[in-house]
Amino acid sequence: MSKSRLDGRKTRDRERAYLRRASIPGRLSGILALLCTLVLTPAIASEHRNAAEPLRFFAVGDAPYSDAEQAPFARLLEQAAARQPAFIVHVGDIKGGGQPCTETRNRRIARLFESQPVPVLYTPGDNEWTDCHRRAAGSRDPLERLRALRQRFFADPVVLHNQSLGLAVVDAHFPENAYLVRDDVVFVLLHLVGSNNNRRPAVDDAMTEWRQRSAANRALLEAAVAAAHRHRVRAMVLFFHANPLFERADPEPGFVPFLDDLARLLERYSGPVLAVHGDTHRFQFNRPLKRSDRAGGGNGAARLWRLEVPGSPFLGGVWVAVTDDPTHPFEIEVVYLRADERFDAGG
């Protein structure tokens, strides 16, 4: 998570406001066991829907950030898995930025993902590799940590156990980059991280990595668009970690290649697109594009939706359903762990 792009106090104030609203149903009914639910527009589908249920998945990110969050985060995933989503996706930052970048922490999260009874998708965040050069994170080599991350989470298919989803990896050098087609929807896992996407002009190796990964992301999006046309899909969903600050007139240089690629995608694909990310720890669901130069021409801005999942210290996640309604193609339900629930911090 880039400190320059996260105003901690404002974020906490916004999240407290969400939590206050989310707690109202619990006070009224007194029957919620663990999760309190905040319902947002578009409206959540009725439990008594007559038509076939839309594809649903559960998205989380930016957690757990401390040892104390391990047990409650595991409980959040347990509760989500009990509702049988098509898959659970973690959009990056599996540790706190001030925690040392160690194999012990990676192994703990890998075991948690492996234990889930549903397939897991994961795209890395900056805390687990890009920012590992920081003293608080152990002064580790980011590229070495990236190699270790790929080895731990993507070399062994048992960890994410998502083979049944039919993932297509476009470049074997980037095993985290993949797409899948399910229920007439294309889902795309892109490697885009906070801290300016690892673009560090003073570090040659970092710049080489950034250029190569940007090219790999572009190739992945091109393959996904081709698959969308081939399968005549009704929607596209993109997963990545970083908040690219869509609204800024002058985006950070590390995100310019992605924003240009996104504009091309919106030109070539005419359906609705949902971008799911984390990074700045505040829940938001909106249409972020306001400027025509980033909108892909035509009605591109109207077709791009952005969902940012909540993050530590507010442990929660978002249920997403992809519908057949062109007006409201994505239905969401955000859930938070109740503040009065007690957990064993030792896990």
C-alpha positions in Angstrom: 0.0 0.0 0.0 1.5 3.4 -1.0 1.6 5.7 2.0 1.5 8.7 -0.2 -1.9 7.6 -1.5 -3.6 6.6 1.7 -4.8 9.2 4.1 -5.2 7.0 7.2 -7.4 9.3 9.2 -9.9 10.0 6.4 -10.0 6.3 5.5 -10.8 5.3 9.1 -13.5 8.0 9.3 -15.1 6.7 6.1 -15.0 3.1 7.2 -16.4 3.9 10.6 -19.4 5.5 8.8 -19.9 2.4 6.8 -19.7 0.2 9.9 -22.2 2.4 11.8 -24.7 1.9 8.9 -23.9 -1.8 8.7 -24.5 -2.3 12.4 -28.1 -1.1 12.3 -29.7 -4.4 11.1 -27.9 -6.2 14.0 -29.4 -3.8 16.6 -32.8 -4.2 15.1 -32.9 -8.0 14.8 -30.3 -9.2 17.3 -30.0 -12.4 15.3 -26.8 -11.9 13.3 -24.2 -14.5 14.4 -21.1 -13.0 12.8 -21.5 -10.9 9.7 -23.4 -7.7 9.5 -24.4 -6.8 6.0 -24.6 -3.4 4.2 -26.8 -3.4 1.1 -25.9 -1.0 -1.6 -27.3 0.0 -5.0 -27.9 -1.9 -7.2 -30.2 -3.8 -4.9 -29.3 -7.3 -3.8 -31.2 -10.1 -5.5 -34.1 -11.5 -3.5 -33.5 -14.8 -1.8 -36.6 -16.0 -3.4 -35.5 -15.1 -6.9 -37.6 -17.1 -9.5 -35.0 -16.9 -12.2 -31.8 -18.8 -12.1 -29.3 -17.4 -9.6 -26.5 -15.4 -11.2 -22.9 -16.3 -10.8 -21.6 -15.1 -7.4 -18.1 -14.8 -6.0 -16.6 -13.4 -2.8 -13.8 -10.8 -3.0 -11.4 -9.7 -0.2 -8.1 -7.9 0.0 -5.6 -6.0 2.2 -5.9 -8.5 5.0 -4.7 -10.0 7.3 -2.4 -7.2 8.3 -1.3 -8.5 11.7 -1.1 -11.7 13.7 -4.2 -10.6 15.6 -6.2 -10.5 12.3 -5.3 -14.0 11.2 -8.1 -15.8 13.1 -10.9 -13.4 12.3 -9.8 -13.3 8.6 -9.9 -17.1 8.5 -13.4 -16.9 10.0 -14.5 -14.4 7.3 -13.4 -16.9 4.6 -15.1 -19.8 6.4 -18.4 -17.9 6.5 -18.1 -17.0 2.9 -17.3 -20.5 1.8 -20.3 -21.8 3.6 -22.5 -19.8 1.1 -20.8 -21.7 -1.8 -19.5 -19.0 -4.0 -18.1 -19.9 -7.5 -14.7 -18.9 -6.0 -13.1 -16.7 -3.5 -10.7 -14.0 -4.8 -8.0 -12.2 -2.8 -6.9 -9.0 -4.6 -3.5 -8.7 -2.8 -1.7 -7.5 0.3 -1.7 -10.7 2.4 0.4 -9.1 5.1 0.9 -5.6 6.7 3.4 -3.3 5.1 5.3 -3.1 8.5 5.6 -6.8 8.9 8.8 -8.6 7.7 8.6 -10.3 4.3 9.1 -13.9 5.4 8.3 -17.4 4.1 6.6 -18.1 7.4 3.9 -15.5 6.6 3.5 -16.6 3.0 3.2 -20.2 4.1 0.5 -19.4 6.7 -1.7 -17.7 4.0 -1.0 -20.4 1.5 -2.3 -23.0 4.0 -5.3 -20.9 4.6 -6.1 -20.7 0.9 -5.4 -24.4 0.5 -7.9 -25.2 3.3 -10.8 -23.4 1.5 -13.6 -25.8 0.2 -14.0 -23.7 -2.9 -11.5 -22.6 -5.6 -9.3 -19.6 -4.7 -8.0 -16.8 -7.0 -5.2 -14.6 -5.9 -3.3 -11.7 -7.4 -0.3 -10.3 -5.5 -0.2 -6.9 -3.7 2.8 -4.6 -3.1 3.2 -5.5 0.6 4.3 -9.1 -0.2 7.0 -8.1 -2.6 7.3 -4.6 -4.0 7.7 -2.9 -0.6 9.9 -5.6 0.9 12.9 -3.3 0.4 11.7 -1.1 3.2 13.5 -1.4 6.6 10.2 -2.2 8.5 9.6 -5.1 6.0 13.1 -6.6 6.5 15.1 -4.8 3.8 14.6 -7.7 1.4 15.2 -7.8 -2.3 11.7 -7.3 -4.0 12.5 -9.4 -7.0 13.7 -12.3 -4.8 10.4 -12.0 -2.8 8.4 -12.0 -6.1 10.1 -15.2 -7.2 9.4 -16.7 -3.8 5.7 -15.6 -4.0 5.3 -17.3 -7.4 6.9 -20.4 -6.1 4.8 -20.6 -3.0 1.3 -19.7 -4.5 1.5 -20.6 -8.1 4.0 -23.5 -8.6 1.9 -26.0 -6.6 -1.7 -26.2 -7.9 -2.8 -27.6 -4.5 -2.5 -24.2 -2.9 -5.2 -22.4 -4.9 -6.9 -25.6 -6.1 -8.6 -23.7 -8.9 -7.9 -26.1 -11.8 -11.6 -26.8 -12.2 -12.1 -23.2 -13.3 -10.2 -23.7 -16.5 -7.6 -20.9 -16.0 -5.6 -19.9 -19.1 -2.1 -18.6 -18.4 -0.9 -16.5 -21.3 2.8 -16.3 -20.3 4.4 -19.0 -18.2 6.9 -16.4 -16.8 3.9 -14.7 -15.2 1.9 -17.6 -13.7 -0.2 -15.1 -11.6 -1.6 -13.6 -14.8 -4.6 -15.6 -16.1 -8.1 -15.5 -17.4 -11.1 -17.8 -17.3 -14.5 -18.0 -18.9 -17.4 -19.1 -16.9 -21.2 -18.6 -17.2 -20.6 -16.3 -20.2 -18.3 -14.0 -18.2 -14.6 -13.4 -18.7 -12.6 -13.1 -15.4 -9.1 -11.7 -15.7 -6.3 -11.7 -13.0 -3.8 -8.9 -13.6 -0.6 -8.1 -11.7 -0.9 -4.5 -10.9 0.3 -3.3 -7.5 0.4 -0.3 -5.2 3.5 1.9 -4.6 3.4 3.2 -8.2 3.3 -0.4 -9.5 7.0 -0.9 -8.7 8.1 1.8 -11.1 11.2 3.1 -9.4 13.3 5.1 -11.9 16.4 5.0 -9.7 16.5 1.2 -9.7 17.3 -0.4 -13.0 16.0 -3.9 -12.1 12.7 -2.5 -10.9 12.2 -0.6 -14.1 13.0 -3.7 -16.2 10.5 -5.7 -14.1 7.9 -3.0 -14.4 8.2 -2.8 -18.2 8.1 -6.6 -18.6 5.1 -7.0 -16.3 3.3 -4.1 -18.1 3.8 -5.9 -21.4 2.6 -9.2 -19.9 -0.6 -7.4 -18.6 -1.2 -6.0 -22.1 -0.9 -9.4 -23.7 -3.2 -10.9 -21.1 -5.9 -8.2 -21.7 -5.6 -8.8 -25.5 -6.1 -12.5 -25.0 -9.1 -11.9 -22.7 -10.7 -9.6 -25.2 -10.2 -12.2 -27.9 -11.8 -14.8 -25.6 -14.7 -12.4 -24.9 -15.4 -12.2 -28.7 -14.9 -15.9 -29.2 -17.4 -16.9 -26.5 -19.7 -13.9 -26.9 -19.6 -13.1 -23.2 -22.0 -10.8 -21.5 -19.5 -9.1 -19.1 -15.9 -8.9 -18.1 -14.4 -8.7 -14.6 -10.8 -7.6 -13.9 -9.0 -8.4 -10.6 -5.8 -6.5 -9.5 -4.4 -5.0 -6.4 -3.6 -1.4 -7.0 -6.0 1.5 -6.9 -4.9 3.2 -10.2 -6.7 6.4 -9.2 -8.9 6.4 -12.3 -10.2 9.9 -11.5 -6.9 11.7 -11.6 -6.1 13.8 -14.6 -2.4 13.1 -14.1 -2.1 9.4 -13.1 1.0 8.1 -11.5 3.5 7.0 -14.2 3.5 3.4 -13.0 -0.2 3.0 -13.9 -0.2 4.8 -17.3 0.4 1.6 -19.4 -2.6 -0.1 -17.7 -4.9 2.9 -18.1 -4.0 3.0 -21.8 -4.6 -0.7 -22.1 -7.9 -0.3 -20.4 -9.0 2.4 -22.8 -8.2 0.0 -25.7 -10.1 -2.8 -24.0 -13.2 -0.5 -23.7 -12.9 0.3 -27.4 -12.7 -3.3 -28.5 -15.2 -4.8 -26.0 -18.7 -3.4 -25.9 -20.0 -5.0 -22.8 -19.9 -4.0 -19.1 -16.6 -4.3 -17.3 -16.0 -4.5 -13.5 -12.6 -3.6 -12.1 -12.2 -5.2 -8.6 -9.2 -3.9 -6.6 -7.9 -3.1 -3.1 -4.9 -1.0 -2.0 -6.5 2.1 -0.3 -8.6 0.1 2.2 -11.9 1.9 1.6 -15.0 0.3 0.2 -16.3 2.0 -2.9 -18.5 1.0 -5.8 -18.9 3.5 -8.7 -18.2 4.4 -12.3 -14.8 6.1 -12.0 -14.1 7.2 -15.5 -15.0 10.9 -16.1 -12.5 11.8 -18.9 -13.0 10.8 -22.5 -9.2 10.1 -23.0 -9.4 7.2 -20.5 -12.9 6.0 -21.5 -12.1 4.1 -24.6 -14.4 6.3 -26.7 -18.2 5.9 -27.1 -19.9 4.9 -23.9 -16.8 3.4 -22.4 -17.0 5.5 -19.2 -20.6 4.3 -18.6 -19.6 0.7 -19.0 -16.8 0.6 -16.5 -17.6 -0.1 -12.9 -15.1 -0.1 -10.1 -15.3 -2.0 -6.9 -12.8 -1.5 -4.1 -12.9 -4.1 -1.3 -12.6 -3.0 2.3 -9.3 -3.6 4.0 -7.5 -3.8 7.4 -8.3 -2.8 10.1 -11.9 -3.3 8.9 -12.1 -6.9 8.0 -14.7 -7.5 5.4 -15.4 -8.6 1.9 -17.8 -8.1 -1.0 -20.2 -10.6 -2.6 -20.5 -9.9 -6.3 -23.2 -11.3 -8.6 -23.0 -10.9 -12.4 -26.5 -10.5 -13.7 -28.2 -10.4 -17.1 -29.5 -6.9 -16.5 -27.7 -4.5 -18.8 -28.7 -1.6 -16.5 -27.3 -3.1 -13.4 -24.9 -5.8 -14.6 -23.2 -6.2 -11.2 -25.0 -6.7 -7.8 -23.0 -6.3 -4.7 -23.3 -7.0 -1.0 -20.6 -5.9 1.4 -20.1 -7.7 4.8 -18.0 -6.8 7.8 -17.0 -8.9 10.8 -18.9 -7.8 13.9 -16.8 -5.7 16.2 -18.1 -7.5 19.3 -17.0 -11.0 18.1 -14.1 -12.5 20.1 -11.3 -14.5 18.5 -8.2 -16.3 19.7 -5.4 -14.1 18.4 -3.1 -17.1 18.3 -5.2 -18.6 15.5 
